[in-house]
């Protein structure tokens, strides 16, 4: 169990290196080329099934040694941020019945903190999914067995749980 925690901590640390290479103010993109605005736009309309199929293929190509997956992270975080923004389109109404006065509250700081938490959650979920797929690859006796296990895992992560996470982000405000 302890060795598993150490592997998880190391993988999470490697995953956080993604954030060090984020865009700088001068429109340069650091060392990594994957973080372009076109990647996010290209995958916004992608379904969970196509994301899952590409992820399974990448894990197979890496022979069960896959690392942080930027496409999955972008897809997951985009889904959750979209839900949060939809939830925040509704104004928070506060009313004082005694004074007969109502006003809107713009909760920018709250929204920003929620966005940060959703990005952290997306990074952690991405690492957990990749690790689960790596483990399934290593334990499988054949590619067809791996693909069957991987489909089940990605259905849980990218469809079942993603719907619950989306609904929760939609309601959070």
C-alpha positions as CSV (number, residue, x, y, z in Angstrom):
1,X,0.0,0.0,0.0
2,X,2.8,2.4,0.9
3,X,4.6,1.8,-2.4
4,X,1.3,2.5,-4.3
5,X,1.1,5.9,-2.4
6,X,4.6,6.7,-3.3
7,X,4.0,5.9,-7.0
8,X,0.8,8.0,-6.9
9,X,2.7,11.0,-5.4
10,X,5.5,10.8,-7.9
11,X,3.0,10.6,-10.8
12,X,1.0,13.5,-9.4
13,X,4.3,15.5,-9.1
14,X,5.1,14.7,-12.8
15,X,1.6,15.8,-13.7
16,X,1.9,19.1,-12.0
17,X,4.9,19.9,-14.2
18,X,2.3,20.6,-16.9
19,X,1.4,23.8,-15.1
20,X,4.9,25.1,-15.1
21,X,4.9,25.1,-18.9
22,X,1.7,27.1,-19.3
23,X,1.5,30.2,-21.5
24,X,3.5,33.2,-20.5
25,X,2.4,36.8,-20.9
26,X,4.3,37.3,-24.1
27,X,2.3,34.6,-26.0
28,X,5.2,32.1,-25.9
29,X,4.2,28.6,-24.8
30,X,7.2,27.4,-22.9
31,X,8.8,24.0,-23.7
32,X,5.7,21.9,-24.3
33,X,3.9,22.2,-27.7
34,X,0.7,20.5,-26.7
35,X,-0.8,23.5,-24.8
36,X,-2.0,25.5,-27.7
37,X,-5.4,27.2,-27.8
38,X,-6.2,25.1,-30.9
39,X,-6.0,21.9,-28.9
40,X,-8.8,23.0,-26.5
41,X,-10.9,24.2,-29.4
42,X,-10.4,21.1,-31.4
43,X,-11.5,18.8,-28.5
44,X,-14.4,20.9,-27.1
45,X,-17.0,19.0,-29.1
46,X,-15.3,15.6,-28.7
47,X,-17.4,13.0,-27.1
48,X,-16.4,10.9,-24.1
49,X,-16.2,7.8,-26.4
50,X,-13.7,9.4,-28.8
51,X,-11.6,10.8,-26.0
52,X,-11.6,7.3,-24.4
53,X,-10.6,5.5,-27.6
54,X,-7.7,7.9,-28.2
55,X,-6.6,7.5,-24.5
56,X,-6.7,3.7,-24.7
57,X,-4.6,3.8,-27.9
58,X,-2.0,6.1,-26.2
59,X,-1.8,3.8,-23.2
60,X,-1.4,0.8,-25.5
61,X,1.4,2.5,-27.4
62,X,3.2,3.4,-24.2
63,X,2.9,-0.2,-23.1
64,X,1.3,0.6,-19.8
65,X,3.7,3.3,-18.9
66,X,1.5,6.3,-19.9
67,X,2.0,9.5,-18.1
68,X,-0.2,12.6,-17.6
69,X,-2.5,12.9,-20.6
70,X,-3.0,16.6,-21.7
71,X,-5.9,15.8,-24.0
72,X,-7.9,14.1,-21.3
73,X,-7.1,16.9,-18.8
74,X,-8.3,19.5,-21.3
75,X,-11.5,17.6,-22.0
76,X,-12.3,17.0,-18.4
77,X,-11.5,20.6,-17.2
78,X,-13.4,22.1,-20.2
79,X,-16.5,20.1,-19.3
80,X,-16.4,21.1,-15.7
81,X,-15.6,24.8,-16.3
82,X,-18.4,25.0,-18.9
83,X,-20.8,23.7,-16.2
84,X,-19.5,26.1,-13.6
85,X,-19.9,29.1,-16.1
86,X,-23.5,28.0,-16.8
87,X,-24.2,27.9,-13.1
88,X,-22.8,31.4,-12.6
89,X,-24.8,32.9,-15.5
90,X,-27.6,33.0,-13.0
91,X,-27.2,36.0,-10.7
92,X,-27.1,35.4,-6.9
93,X,-30.0,37.3,-5.6
94,X,-29.9,38.8,-2.1
95,X,-32.9,40.5,-0.6
96,X,-33.7,42.3,2.6
97,X,-37.4,41.9,3.2
98,X,-37.5,44.6,5.9
99,X,-36.0,47.3,3.6
100,X,-37.7,46.0,0.5
101,X,-34.3,46.1,-1.3
102,X,-32.8,43.5,-3.6
103,X,-29.3,43.5,-5.2
104,X,-27.1,41.3,-7.3
105,X,-23.8,39.9,-6.1
106,X,-21.0,39.3,-8.5
107,X,-19.0,36.5,-6.9
108,X,-15.7,36.8,-8.9
109,X,-13.5,35.6,-6.1
110,X,-15.7,32.6,-5.4
111,X,-15.9,31.7,-9.1
112,X,-12.1,32.0,-9.5
113,X,-11.5,29.7,-6.5
114,X,-13.9,27.2,-7.9
115,X,-12.2,27.3,-11.3
116,X,-8.8,26.6,-9.6
117,X,-10.3,23.7,-7.7
118,X,-11.8,22.3,-10.9
119,X,-8.5,22.4,-12.6
120,X,-6.8,20.7,-9.7
121,X,-9.5,18.1,-9.6
122,X,-9.2,17.5,-13.4
123,X,-5.5,17.0,-13.0
124,X,-5.9,14.5,-10.2
125,X,-8.7,12.7,-12.1
126,X,-6.6,12.5,-15.2
127,X,-3.7,11.0,-13.3
128,X,-6.0,8.5,-11.6
129,X,-7.5,7.4,-14.9
130,X,-4.1,7.0,-16.6
131,X,-2.8,5.0,-13.7
132,X,-5.8,2.7,-13.7
133,X,-5.4,2.1,-17.4
134,X,-1.6,1.5,-17.0
135,X,-2.4,-1.1,-14.4
136,X,-5.0,-2.7,-16.5
137,X,-2.5,-2.9,-19.4
138,X,0.2,-4.5,-17.3
139,X,-2.3,-7.1,-15.8
140,X,-3.9,-8.0,-19.2
141,X,-2.8,-11.2,-21.0
142,X,-3.8,-9.9,-24.4
143,X,-4.7,-6.6,-26.2
144,X,-8.4,-7.6,-26.4
145,X,-8.5,-8.3,-22.7
146,X,-6.9,-4.9,-22.1
147,X,-9.3,-3.1,-24.4
148,X,-12.3,-4.7,-22.7
149,X,-11.0,-3.6,-19.2
150,X,-10.0,-0.2,-20.5
151,X,-13.5,0.4,-22.0
152,X,-15.1,-0.4,-18.7
153,X,-12.7,1.9,-16.9
154,X,-13.1,4.8,-19.3
155,X,-16.9,4.4,-19.2
156,X,-16.8,4.9,-15.5
157,X,-14.4,7.8,-15.5
158,X,-15.5,9.6,-18.7
159,X,-19.2,9.0,-18.7
160,X,-20.7,7.9,-15.4
161,X,-18.6,9.9,-13.0
162,X,-18.1,12.7,-15.5
163,X,-21.9,13.3,-15.6
164,X,-22.1,13.4,-11.8
165,X,-19.1,15.8,-11.7
166,X,-20.7,18.0,-14.4
167,X,-24.0,18.2,-12.5
168,X,-22.2,19.1,-9.3
169,X,-20.2,21.8,-11.0
170,X,-23.4,23.1,-12.6
171,X,-25.0,23.5,-9.2
172,X,-22.0,24.9,-7.4
173,X,-22.3,28.6,-6.8
